[in-house]
Amino acid sequence: MNAPRFVLAAVLPMLLVGCVSKPPAPVTEKRHEIRGEVLRLNAKDKVAMIKHGEIKDFMEAMTMGFEVREDAQWAKLREGMQMKGIIVELGQDYWLTAVEEVPARAPAAPPAPKETK
């Protein structure tokens, strides 16, 4: 019988086409603003430990390390500084760039004394 061979010849190419995986979608670079305080610097690995606020559309407020790839950006960082910068996100990879020092927030002024009559 030629029917089983015909069925196999017709079905096998369809099965093989279904097994071919599609190439991965291109990864798009995203940039997120970060503001926080530099707690520690690891010069060996060029990682800045930063206590930061929420990074919109990226992560909640927390303390974590961020890689700094550019020497010029690394040179701007110092422990204890208040900073802002940009987190570059590329797929599962991310790093800190565009570092700027920002003035520390001044403590709230004490309330004015109440007048007595």
Secondary structure by P-SEA (a helix, b strand, c coil): caaaaaaaaacaaaaaaaaccccccbbbbbbbbbbbccccccccccccccccccccccccbbbbbbbbccaaaaaaccccccbbbbbbbcccccccccccccccccccccccccccc
